[in-house]
Amino acid sequence: MTRTMRARLLGATLLAPLGAVFALLLVVPLGIGLWYSFRVGSIFGIETTLTLDNYRQVLERDAFWTALRTSVVYGAGTAIASLLVGFAIARYVRFERPRLAGFIVGAVMLSVLGGYLVRIYAWRTLLSDNGVFNSALEQVGAIDGPLRLLFSPGAVILTLGSIYAPYATLLILAGLENVRDDELDAARDLGAGTVRTYRLVVLPLIGRSLLLAFSLVFLLAAADYVIPPLVGGPGTQMVGALVANQFLATGDTPMGAAFGFMTLLLLAFVVTLVWAAMRVLRLLPREGGRR
C-alpha cells in the first residue's frame, strides 16, 4: 500500500464517525420526510398508499406561490445585505486590523449565541413609533411625527439580517484568509486599481465563500416564519409558516412534508441560478485550483 493510499484510508477512517452523525441527523430525517410526502394522511394515521396528489395540491395553491415569492424576496434581500455588511467587516479585519481578528470573531460569535426572541423583540422596541430611532429623529427636529419603521419590509430584512449576517461575516472572513498579500501586490504592480484588484483577484478567490454565505443566509432567512409576522405585521406570511401550519395546526404530516420538499426544491433552484450567474461573471475559481 502506497503512502497516498494510506493517507486516504486514514482520512476516510477519521471522517467515518462524522459521516455517520451527518447521516443520522440529516439524511435519515430527510428520507423519512420524503417517504411521508408521498403518503396519504387520514384521521386514523398515515396510509401506505403511494400518491403524487400532495404535490399537485401544493402546486395548485395560490397561497403557496404568494408565500414563496415573499420568502424569496426577503431571503434574497437579507442575503445581499448580509454579504455587503459581512464583506465590509471581514475586509476591515483582514486588511486593516488583522490583530483585531480574534476580538472581532469573538464578538460575532457572541452575537450568534444571543437569544433569538430577545433580539427580535429588541428590534420591535427600537423600530416602534416611540422607539429609539423615531425619538432621536424627533429630538433633532428631522421629523414631525413618527416614521412607520415597524411592520415594513425594511424592518423584516433588518431583523433577519441582524440574526443571520454573523454567519456570512465568518464565512467571508475565512475566505479572505486565503487571499495572499503577494497576489494583491502583483495586481497593483501591473497597474490595477483598488476596484479592479477586488474584481479580478479578491472576489474570484473568495467566490466559494461568497456563494456559501449567500446560500446559507438565503435559505435560513427564506425559511424563517417567526420574524416576518412579528416585525412585518400579521399579513407577512412566509412559506415556512405554511409548512409549520400543516404540521402543527392541521396535523397533516404528508401534506406538510410535500410543502417542505417543494419549498426546498424551489429555493435550491434559486441558489443554482445564483451559482450559474457567478460562473458567468467569473466570480468562481476554476475547478482544480486557484484562479
C-alpha positions in Angstrom: 0.0 0.0 0.0 1.4 3.3 -1.1 1.7 6.4 1.2 -1.1 8.2 -0.7 -3.4 5.2 -0.3 -2.6 5.0 3.4 -3.3 8.8 3.8 -6.6 8.4 2.0 -7.6 5.4 4.1 -6.7 7.3 7.3 -8.7 10.3 6.2 -11.7 8.1 5.4 -11.4 6.4 8.8 -11.3 9.7 10.6 -14.3 11.1 8.7 -16.4 7.9 9.1 -17.8 8.9 12.5 -18.6 12.4 11.3 -20.3 10.9 8.2 -22.4 8.6 10.4 -23.5 11.5 12.6 -24.3 13.5 9.4 -26.4 10.7 8.0 -28.2 10.2 11.3 -29.1 13.8 11.9 -29.8 15.0 8.3 -30.1 12.3 5.7 -32.3 9.9 7.7 -34.8 12.6 8.7 -34.9 13.9 5.1 -35.5 10.4 3.9 -38.4 9.9 6.3 -39.9 13.2 5.4 -39.7 12.3 1.7 -41.4 9.0 2.4 -44.2 10.8 4.2 -44.7 13.3 1.3 -45.9 10.5 -1.0 -48.4 9.1 1.5 -52.0 10.0 2.4 -52.9 11.3 5.8 -56.2 10.3 7.4 -57.9 10.5 10.9 -56.6 7.0 11.5 -53.0 7.8 10.7 -50.8 7.7 7.6 -51.8 5.3 4.9 -49.2 3.3 2.9 -50.7 4.2 -0.5 -48.3 6.0 -2.8 -49.6 9.2 -4.4 -48.4 12.4 -6.0 -51.6 14.2 -5.0 -49.9 16.1 -2.2 -47.5 17.8 -4.6 -50.3 18.5 -7.0 -52.3 20.3 -4.3 -49.2 22.3 -3.3 -48.6 23.5 -6.8 -52.3 24.4 -7.2 -52.5 26.6 -4.1 -52.1 30.3 -4.8 -51.2 30.9 -1.1 -48.1 28.7 -1.6 -46.8 30.8 -4.6 -47.6 34.1 -2.8 -45.7 33.0 0.3 -42.9 31.6 -1.8 -42.5 34.8 -3.6 -42.4 36.7 -0.3 -39.8 34.3 1.1 -37.6 34.6 -2.0 -37.7 38.4 -1.9 -37.0 38.7 1.8 -34.4 35.9 1.7 -32.5 37.4 -1.2 -32.7 40.9 0.3 -31.4 39.6 3.6 -28.6 37.6 1.9 -27.4 40.5 -0.2 -27.4 42.9 2.8 -25.6 40.3 4.9 -22.9 39.9 2.2 -22.3 43.6 2.0 -22.1 44.0 5.7 -20.1 40.8 6.2 -17.7 41.7 3.4 -17.1 45.2 4.8 -16.3 43.8 8.3 -14.2 40.9 7.0 -12.2 43.2 4.7 -11.5 45.6 7.5 -10.4 42.8 9.8 -8.3 41.0 7.2 -6.5 44.0 5.6 -6.8 46.9 8.0 -6.8 45.5 11.6 -5.6 41.8 11.4 -4.6 42.0 15.1 -8.2 42.5 16.0 -9.3 39.3 14.2 -9.7 37.3 17.4 -11.7 40.0 19.1 -14.0 40.6 16.1 -14.6 36.9 15.6 -15.4 36.6 19.3 -17.8 39.5 19.1 -19.5 37.9 16.1 -19.8 34.6 17.8 -21.2 36.3 20.8 -24.0 37.8 18.7 -24.7 34.4 17.2 -25.2 33.0 20.7 -27.6 35.7 21.7 -31.2 34.9 22.3 -33.3 34.6 19.1 -36.5 36.0 20.5 -34.7 38.6 22.6 -33.2 40.1 19.5 -36.5 40.1 17.7 -38.3 42.0 20.5 -35.3 44.3 20.8 -35.8 45.4 17.2 -39.5 45.7 17.8 -38.7 48.2 20.6 -36.1 50.1 18.6 -38.4 50.4 15.5 -41.7 51.2 17.2 -43.3 54.7 17.0 -41.9 55.5 20.4 -38.6 53.7 19.8 -35.1 55.0 19.9 -34.9 55.8 16.2 -38.1 57.8 16.0 -37.4 59.5 19.3 -33.9 60.6 18.2 -35.1 61.9 14.9 -37.9 63.9 16.6 -35.4 65.3 19.2 -33.2 66.8 16.4 -36.2 68.1 14.5 -35.7 65.8 11.5 -39.3 64.6 11.6 -42.6 66.0 12.9 -44.2 62.6 13.6 -43.0 59.0 14.0 -42.0 57.2 10.8 -43.5 53.8 10.1 -40.4 51.8 10.7 -42.0 48.8 12.3 -44.3 46.5 10.2 -42.5 47.2 7.0 -40.3 45.2 4.5 -37.3 47.1 5.7 -37.9 46.0 9.3 -38.1 42.4 8.2 -34.9 42.5 6.3 -33.1 44.4 9.0 -34.1 42.0 11.7 -33.4 38.9 9.6 -30.0 40.4 8.7 -29.1 41.0 12.3 -29.8 37.4 13.0 -28.0 35.8 10.1 -25.3 38.3 8.9 -22.8 37.0 11.5 -22.7 33.7 9.6 -21.9 35.5 6.4 -19.2 37.5 8.1 -17.4 34.4 9.5 -17.6 32.6 6.1 -16.3 35.6 4.2 -13.5 36.2 6.7 -12.4 32.6 6.3 -12.3 33.1 2.5 -10.3 36.3 2.8 -7.7 34.4 4.8 -6.8 32.5 1.6 -6.0 35.8 -0.3 -2.2 36.2 -0.2 -0.7 39.6 0.1 1.7 38.9 -2.7 -1.2 38.4 -5.1 -2.6 41.8 -4.2 0.9 43.4 -4.6 1.3 41.7 -8.0 -2.1 43.2 -9.2 -1.0 46.7 -8.1 2.4 46.3 -9.8 0.5 45.5 -13.0 -1.4 48.8 -12.7 -4.7 47.5 -11.3 -6.6 50.0 -9.1 -8.5 49.1 -6.0 -11.8 48.3 -7.8 -10.1 46.2 -10.5 -8.0 44.4 -8.0 -11.0 43.3 -6.0 -13.0 42.4 -9.1 -10.2 40.4 -10.8 -8.3 39.0 -7.8 -10.1 39.1 -4.5 -13.7 38.3 -5.5 -12.8 35.2 -7.6 -10.6 33.9 -4.8 -13.4 34.1 -2.3 -16.1 33.2 -4.7 -16.9 29.9 -3.0 -17.1 31.7 0.4 -19.5 34.3 -1.1 -21.7 31.6 -2.6 -21.8 29.6 0.6 -22.6 32.7 2.6 -25.3 33.7 0.3 -26.8 30.2 0.2 -26.8 29.8 3.9 -28.3 33.2 4.7 -30.8 33.0 1.9 -32.1 29.5 2.9 -32.3 30.4 6.6 -34.0 33.7 6.0 -36.4 32.4 3.4 -37.5 29.6 5.7 -37.9 31.8 8.8 -41.5 32.2 9.8 -41.2 33.8 13.3 -39.6 37.2 12.4 -41.9 38.3 9.5 -45.2 38.4 11.4 -43.6 39.9 14.5 -41.8 42.8 12.7 -43.5 42.9 9.3 -47.1 42.5 10.5 -49.6 39.6 10.6 -50.1 39.8 6.9 -46.5 39.0 6.1 -46.6 35.3 5.6 -43.5 33.3 4.6 -43.6 29.8 3.1 -42.2 28.4 6.4 -45.5 29.4 8.1 -47.5 27.3 5.6 -45.2 24.3 6.3 -45.5 24.7 10.1 -49.2 25.1 9.8 -49.6 21.8 8.1 -47.7 20.0 10.8 -48.9 21.9 13.9 -52.4 23.2 13.1 -53.9 20.7 10.7 -51.8 17.7 11.7 -51.5 16.7 8.0 -47.9 15.3 8.1 -47.8 14.1 4.4 -49.0 17.5 3.1 -46.6 19.3 5.4 -43.8 17.1 4.1 -44.8 17.9 0.5 -44.9 21.6 1.2 -41.4 21.4 2.8 -39.8 19.4 0.0 -41.3 21.5 -2.8 -40.1 24.6 -1.0 -36.6 23.1 -0.6 -36.5 22.2 -4.3 -37.6 25.7 -5.5 -35.2 27.5 -3.1 -32.4 25.3 -4.2 -33.2 26.2 -7.8 -32.8 29.9 -6.9 -29.4 29.1 -5.3 -28.5 27.2 -8.5 -29.3 30.3 -10.6 -27.0 32.4 -8.4 -24.3 29.8 -8.8 -24.7 30.0 -12.6 -24.6 33.8 -12.6 -21.4 33.8 -10.6 -19.9 31.3 -13.1 -20.8 33.6 -16.0 -19.4 36.6 -14.2 -16.2 34.6 -13.5 -16.6 35.1 -9.7 -15.9 31.4 -9.0 -12.5 29.8 -9.4 -11.9 27.2 -12.0 -12.1 23.6 -10.8 -8.8 22.2 -9.7 -7.1 25.2 -8.3 -6.9 28.9 -7.8 -7.6 31.4 -10.5 
